[in-house]
Amino acid sequence: MSAEAVTWSRTQPAPARWQIRSCAALAAALVISLVAAGAADAARLTGRHLVVFDKPATARSSPVLSAVLSRTGVSKAGTGVPRLGIATVRGSAAALGRLRDDPSVRSVSPEWQRDFRRMPNDPALATPETEFGGLPGGAPIQWTLARERFPAAWDVTTGAGAIVGVLDSGVDGGHPQLAGKLHSIDEIGTATGAAVDEEGHGTHVSGLACAAANDGVATAGAGWDCRIALVKIARLFDEDIITGIDRAVQRGSDAINMSFGGGASTPALSLAIDRAVAAGAVPVASAANVSEVDQGAPASLLQPGDAPNIDAGRGLVVTAADFADRRAGTGRGTQISLAAYGFYSEFSGPPGLVSTYPGNATPREAGAPLLGCGCRRLLGGDARYAYLQGTSMAAPQVSALAALLGNLNPLLSVREKIRLIKETARRSGGWNADLGWGIIDAGRAVDAARRIDRTAPASK
């Protein structure tokens, strides 16, 4: 591990794997503990660096870029994101130092590999709903949408024309509730095809946002008539994420869903988010799936510890609530914007939210990394549905709501849409560290958005 990687690490105690027998051993142990403390985050470092140039044209011009790399001693290590003036490089600490000092360079930062937000496949979290005799009060299988008052929102708009950008593991393009909802499909860093989802995560997330509604089949997406700009990202390297954000912007996304995260923020990723906001897309990121205050990037870039200020932030960070309207042991603190349902309960009842799922077998069913999930649900004789739980499931409902607002009132700015979703959320009192500004209330948010008239008066 490089010294630079250590500076990016979180401060947490390292497990003791040795005994200290002398002062010399103590000194050595201090060095080892610094490395061990950052091991979890360092494992996500790709070994590459992202360079943001002051002038994007530098990254777009091969001769100019080659000259910069040559005089500083670093080498090109990826395609970069030339449209945004970003290059991906490798080099020694000395060479990277020279690159930082180059007058054409705005920033140089380590590249991270993020993780999809997901919960472990523990048997207690993956028991079929039928073993529990249904839900309290006879609540329906897809109980979340009524509780979040999406039906009231649909009375005003069903989101025809709204586009939700989904950066994820892919999508089952043949699923009957998704096949007609794909606005565009792109893939980055994979050759298997974006309309194939080996993991299942992306298909589930896409269905929660935009599965076909009012078709008499199984489930409904929160965005009803919205469509999906799917960007399949295989590795979740920052370079790929940045390219994915840019691609979603190019596809006209009203909101961009990022159900992944972890690791430190980088200037390059921050730039991509700024560009998305400038283009009118609302960035939405899932919080951590454990009860911690550091949500990791990209969430930490959207709401960097300023959530109690309702006007702060450039996106929405979503933690997960359960059936009892409590935070479900997920991310908390000042990086949390608000909540949506992502669990029934952490330890009992249905193992999450039901949504679309691929027809192919997925790793979580095969027993990796722990035990097979047993999460599939037969709906209408179709087994292409499953229960999953976590902040990954909460975020797409918020993304769908943001897209509904943008489609209903195109003159609203990104910051106005963000504030509307926060201030109309269901809560007691103001912001709190568990649920942020509260659990989303789609009906109130849409009603507030339709009352704002930004149309210029007609001239006589």
C-alpha positions in Angstrom: 0.0 0.0 0.0 1.3 3.5 -0.8 1.6 6.2 1.7 -1.1 8.1 -0.2 -3.5 5.2 0.1 -3.1 5.3 3.9 -4.1 8.9 4.0 -7.4 8.1 2.4 -8.2 5.4 4.9 -10.8 5.6 7.6 -9.7 5.6 11.2 -10.8 2.4 12.8 -9.1 -0.1 15.1 -7.2 -2.9 13.5 -7.5 -6.5 14.7 -4.5 -7.5 16.8 -2.6 -10.2 15.0 0.7 -10.0 16.8 2.2 -9.6 20.3 4.4 -6.6 21.2 7.6 -7.8 22.9 9.8 -4.8 22.7 9.9 -1.1 21.9 11.2 -1.9 18.5 8.3 -4.2 17.9 6.0 -1.5 19.1 7.3 0.9 16.5 6.8 -1.8 13.8 3.3 -2.5 15.1 2.4 1.1 14.7 3.3 1.0 11.1 1.4 -2.2 10.5 -1.7 -0.9 12.3 -1.9 2.1 10.1 -1.9 -0.1 7.1 -4.4 -2.6 8.6 -6.7 0.3 9.6 -7.1 1.2 6.0 -7.3 -2.3 4.6 -11.0 -2.3 4.0 -11.0 0.9 2.0 -7.6 0.3 0.4 -9.0 -2.9 -1.1 -11.2 -0.7 -3.1 -8.3 1.4 -4.6 -7.7 0.3 -8.2 -4.1 1.4 -8.3 -5.0 4.0 -11.0 -5.4 7.8 -10.7 -7.9 10.2 -12.2 -6.6 13.4 -13.6 -8.9 16.4 -14.1 -7.5 19.0 -16.5 -8.3 22.7 -16.3 -9.2 22.6 -20.0 -11.2 19.5 -21.1 -9.6 19.8 -24.5 -6.4 18.5 -23.0 -7.9 15.1 -22.4 -9.7 15.1 -25.8 -6.5 15.7 -27.8 -4.3 12.6 -28.0 -1.1 14.6 -28.9 -1.6 17.1 -26.1 -2.4 14.4 -23.5 0.5 12.3 -24.6 2.8 15.4 -24.2 1.6 16.0 -20.6 2.0 12.3 -19.7 5.4 12.1 -21.3 6.9 15.1 -19.5 5.6 14.0 -16.1 6.5 10.3 -16.4 3.0 8.8 -16.0 1.3 6.4 -18.4 -2.3 6.2 -19.6 -4.2 3.4 -17.8 -7.7 3.6 -19.2 -10.0 5.5 -21.6 -10.8 8.2 -19.1 -13.8 10.4 -19.7 -12.5 12.9 -22.3 -15.8 14.7 -22.6 -15.3 15.9 -19.0 -11.6 16.5 -19.3 -10.6 13.4 -17.3 -7.8 11.0 -18.0 -7.0 7.7 -16.2 -3.3 7.1 -15.4 -0.7 5.1 -13.5 2.6 6.2 -12.2 5.1 6.3 -9.3 4.6 8.7 -6.4 7.2 11.0 -7.9 5.7 11.0 -11.3 2.2 11.6 -9.9 3.7 14.5 -7.9 5.1 16.0 -11.1 1.7 15.6 -12.7 0.0 17.4 -9.8 2.4 20.3 -10.3 1.7 20.5 -14.0 0.0 23.8 -14.9 -2.6 22.1 -17.0 -3.8 19.9 -14.2 -6.6 20.8 -11.8 -6.5 17.6 -9.6 -5.0 14.1 -9.4 -6.7 11.6 -7.1 -6.7 7.8 -6.5 -9.4 5.9 -8.3 -11.8 3.8 -6.2 -13.9 0.8 -7.0 -17.3 1.2 -5.3 -19.7 -1.6 -4.1 -23.3 -2.2 -4.9 -25.4 -1.6 -1.8 -26.7 -4.9 -0.7 -27.4 -7.0 2.4 -25.8 -10.4 3.2 -27.8 -13.5 2.3 -28.3 -14.6 5.9 -31.1 -17.2 6.2 -33.1 -15.0 8.7 -33.2 -12.2 6.1 -34.3 -14.5 3.2 -37.4 -16.3 4.4 -40.4 -16.5 2.0 -43.4 -14.3 3.1 -45.8 -17.3 3.1 -44.1 -18.6 6.3 -45.2 -15.5 8.2 -48.9 -15.5 7.4 -49.0 -12.3 5.5 -48.5 -8.7 6.6 -50.2 -6.8 9.5 -53.7 -5.5 8.7 -53.8 -7.4 5.4 -51.3 -5.0 3.8 -50.5 -5.9 0.1 -47.3 -7.5 -1.1 -46.1 -4.2 -2.5 -47.1 -2.2 0.6 -44.5 0.5 0.1 -46.1 2.5 -2.6 -49.4 3.2 -0.8 -47.4 4.2 2.4 -45.3 6.6 0.4 -48.5 8.0 -1.2 -47.6 7.3 -4.8 -51.3 6.7 -5.8 -52.0 10.4 -4.9 -49.0 11.4 -7.0 -50.3 9.3 -9.9 -53.7 11.2 -9.8 -51.7 14.2 -10.9 -49.1 12.6 -13.2 -48.1 9.2 -14.3 -44.7 10.4 -15.5 -45.1 9.8 -19.3 -41.9 11.1 -20.7 -39.9 10.9 -17.5 -36.6 9.2 -17.6 -34.7 7.6 -14.7 -31.0 6.9 -15.3 -30.0 3.6 -13.6 -26.3 2.9 -13.2 -26.3 -0.8 -12.1 -25.5 -4.4 -12.9 -27.7 -4.5 -16.0 -31.3 -5.4 -16.7 -33.2 -8.5 -17.9 -34.3 -6.9 -21.2 -36.8 -9.7 -21.8 -38.7 -9.2 -18.5 -42.4 -8.5 -19.4 -42.6 -5.6 -17.0 -39.4 -4.0 -18.2 -39.0 -4.8 -21.9 -41.2 -1.8 -23.0 -39.7 0.5 -20.4 -36.1 0.8 -21.6 -35.4 4.2 -23.1 -31.8 3.3 -23.8 -29.3 0.6 -22.8 -25.5 1.2 -22.5 -22.7 -0.9 -21.2 -19.4 0.1 -19.7 -16.5 -2.3 -19.1 -18.5 -5.5 -20.0 -19.0 -7.5 -23.1 -22.0 -9.6 -22.0 -24.6 -7.0 -23.1 -26.5 -4.5 -21.0 -29.8 -6.3 -21.5 -28.4 -9.2 -19.5 -28.2 -9.0 -15.7 -26.1 -11.7 -14.1 -26.4 -10.3 -10.6 -30.1 -9.4 -10.5 -29.4 -6.1 -8.6 -30.0 -3.9 -11.6 -33.2 -5.6 -12.7 -34.7 -5.3 -9.2 -33.7 -1.6 -8.9 -35.1 -0.9 -12.4 -38.4 -2.5 -11.5 -38.8 -0.5 -8.3 -38.4 2.7 -10.3 -40.2 2.0 -13.5 -41.8 -1.4 -13.9 -44.9 -1.3 -16.1 -48.0 -0.2 -14.2 -51.7 -0.6 -14.9 -51.0 -3.6 -17.0 -52.7 -6.2 -14.8 -49.4 -8.0 -14.2 -47.6 -8.4 -10.9 -46.0 -5.2 -9.6 -45.9 -1.5 -10.4 -43.0 0.8 -10.6 -43.1 4.0 -8.4 -42.7 6.1 -11.6 -45.6 4.4 -13.4 -45.0 5.5 -17.0 -41.3 6.5 -16.6 -38.7 4.9 -18.7 -35.2 3.7 -17.8 -31.9 4.9 -19.2 -29.9 1.8 -18.2 -26.1 2.0 -17.9 -24.6 -1.4 -17.1 -21.3 -1.0 -15.1 -19.4 -4.1 -14.5 -16.5 -3.0 -12.3 -17.8 0.1 -10.5 -14.4 1.8 -11.0 -14.7 5.5 -10.7 -13.8 5.9 -14.4 -16.7 3.7 -15.3 -19.1 5.4 -12.9 -18.2 8.9 -14.2 -18.7 7.6 -17.8 -22.0 6.2 -16.7 -23.2 9.4 -15.1 -22.2 11.3 -18.3 -24.0 8.7 -20.4 -27.2 9.0 -18.3 -27.0 12.8 -18.7 -26.7 12.4 -22.5 -29.7 10.2 -22.5 -31.8 12.9 -21.0 -32.3 11.5 -17.5 -34.4 13.5 -15.1 -32.8 11.6 -12.2 -29.8 9.3 -11.9 -30.0 6.4 -9.5 -26.8 5.1 -7.9 -27.5 2.2 -5.6 -23.8 1.7 -4.8 -21.1 3.4 -2.8 -18.2 3.3 -0.4 -14.7 4.7 -0.3 -13.5 8.3 -0.4 -14.7 11.0 -2.8 -12.6 12.2 -5.7 -12.6 15.5 -7.6 -13.3 13.7 -10.8 -16.4 12.0 -9.5 -17.5 15.4 -8.0 -17.1 17.0 -11.4 -19.3 14.4 -13.0 -22.0 15.1 -10.4 -21.8 18.8 -11.0 -22.2 18.3 -14.7 -25.3 16.1 -14.1 -26.9 18.8 -11.8 -26.1 21.5 -14.4 -27.9 19.4 -17.0 -31.0 19.2 -14.8 -30.7 15.6 -13.5 -31.2 14.9 -9.8 -28.5 12.6 -8.5 -29.8 10.0 -6.0 -27.5 7.7 -4.0 -28.1 5.0 -1.5 -26.7 5.3 2.0 -24.6 2.6 3.6 -26.3 -0.7 4.6 -24.8 -0.5 8.1 -25.5 1.9 10.8 -22.7 4.4 10.2 -22.3 8.1 9.6 -19.8 8.0 6.8 -21.8 6.9 3.7 -18.9 6.8 1.3 -19.0 8.2 -2.2 -21.0 9.1 -4.2 -23.4 9.7 -1.3 -20.9 11.8 0.6 -20.6 14.1 -2.4 -24.3 14.7 -2.6 -24.8 15.5 1.0 -21.4 16.1 2.6 -22.4 16.4 6.3 -24.8 19.3 5.7 -28.2 17.5 5.7 -29.8 19.4 8.6 -29.7 22.5 6.3 -32.7 21.8 4.0 -31.2 23.9 1.2 -27.8 22.2 1.3 -26.5 19.4 -1.0 -26.6 18.7 -4.7 -28.5 15.4 -4.6 -30.4 13.1 -2.3 -28.9 10.4 -0.1 -31.4 7.8 0.9 -31.4 5.6 4.0 -33.9 2.7 4.4 -37.0 2.6 6.6 -38.9 -0.5 7.7 -42.6 -1.3 8.0 -42.7 0.3 11.4 -41.3 3.6 10.0 -38.0 3.2 11.7 -34.5 3.3 10.3 -33.6 -0.3 9.4 -30.1 -0.4 10.8 -28.7 1.5 7.8 -26.8 4.7 7.2 -27.5 7.6 9.6 -26.2 11.0 10.5 -25.6 14.3 8.7 -25.0 12.8 5.3 -28.6 11.5 5.2 -31.2 13.5 3.2 -34.3 11.4 3.8 -35.6 7.8 3.7 -37.8 5.5 1.7 -38.8 1.9 2.5 -36.2 -0.7 1.9 -37.0 -3.4 4.4 -40.1 -5.0 6.0 -38.0 -5.8 9.1 -34.3 -6.6 9.5 -34.9 -9.9 11.3 -38.4 -11.2 10.5 -41.2 -11.2 8.0 -40.8 -10.8 4.2 -37.2 -10.5 3.2 -37.4 -7.1 1.7 -39.3 -5.5 -1.2 -40.6 -7.5 -4.1 -39.6 -6.4 -7.6 -38.7 -7.7 -11.0 -35.8 -10.2 -11.2 -33.9 -11.9 -14.0 -35.0 -15.2 -15.5 -31.4 -16.5 -15.2 -29.9 -17.8 -11.9 -28.0 -15.2 -9.9 -25.0 -15.6 -7.5 -27.2 -14.9 -4.4 -29.3 -17.9 -5.3 -26.2 -20.1 -5.8 -25.0 -19.7 -2.2 -22.5 -17.0 -2.8 -21.1 -15.4 -0.7 -23.0 -17.1 2.2 -26.2 -19.1 1.6 -28.6 -19.1 -1.2 -31.2 -16.3 -0.7 -34.4 -18.2 -1.3 -35.7 -14.8 -2.4 -37.7 -15.6 -5.5 -41.4 -15.0 -5.5 -44.0 -16.5 -7.9 -46.4 -13.9 -9.0 -49.1 -14.7 -11.5 -47.3 -18.0 -12.3 -44.1 -16.0 -13.2 -40.9 -16.7 -11.1 -39.1 -13.6 -12.4 -39.7 -11.7 -9.2 -37.8 -11.6 -5.9 -37.4 -10.0 -2.5 -34.3 -7.9 -1.9 -33.7 -5.5 0.9 -31.4 -2.6 1.7 -30.8 1.0 0.8 -30.4 -0.1 -2.8 -34.2 -0.7 -2.8 -35.0 2.6 -1.2 -33.1 4.8 -3.6 -34.9 4.0 -6.8 -38.3 5.0 -5.3 -36.8 8.4 -4.6 -35.3 8.6 -8.1 -38.7 7.8 -9.6 -40.3 10.6 -7.5 -37.6 13.1 -8.6 -38.2 12.1 -12.3 -42.0 12.6 -11.8 -41.4 16.1 -10.4 -39.1 17.1 -13.3 -41.5 15.8 -15.9 -44.5 17.5 -14.3 -42.8 20.9 -14.0 -39.7 21.1 -16.3 -39.0 24.7 -15.1 -38.0 23.5 -11.6 -34.3 23.6 -10.9 -32.5 20.5 -9.5 -32.1 22.3 -6.1 -35.9 23.1 -6.1 -36.8 19.5 -6.7 -34.4 18.3 -4.0 -35.9 20.8 -1.5 -39.5 19.9 -2.4 -38.9 16.2 -1.8 -37.3 17.0 1.5 -39.8 19.5 2.8 -42.8 17.3 1.9 -41.4 14.1 3.5 -43.4 12.6 6.3 -41.8 13.2 9.7 -42.3 14.5 13.2 -40.5 17.7 13.7 -37.5 18.7 11.5 -34.5 16.8 10.4 -33.2 13.9 12.5 -30.1 11.7 12.3 -32.2 8.5 11.7 -34.5 9.4 8.8 -33.2 12.8 7.7 -36.1 14.9 6.6 -38.4 11.9 6.8 -39.9 9.2 4.7 -40.9 10.4 1.2 -44.5 11.5 0.5 -44.9 11.4 -3.2 -48.4 12.8 -3.1 -47.4 15.9 -1.2 -44.3 16.4 -3.3 -46.1 16.2 -6.6 -48.9 18.5 -5.3 -46.3 21.1 -4.3 -44.5 20.9 -7.6 -47.6 21.5 -9.7 -48.5 24.6 -7.7 -45.2 26.3 -8.7 -45.7 28.4 -11.8 -42.6 29.6 -13.6 -44.2 30.3 -16.9 -43.3 33.8 -18.1 -46.4 36.0 -18.6 -47.6 36.3 -22.1 -46.9 39.6 -23.9 -49.7 41.6 -25.2 
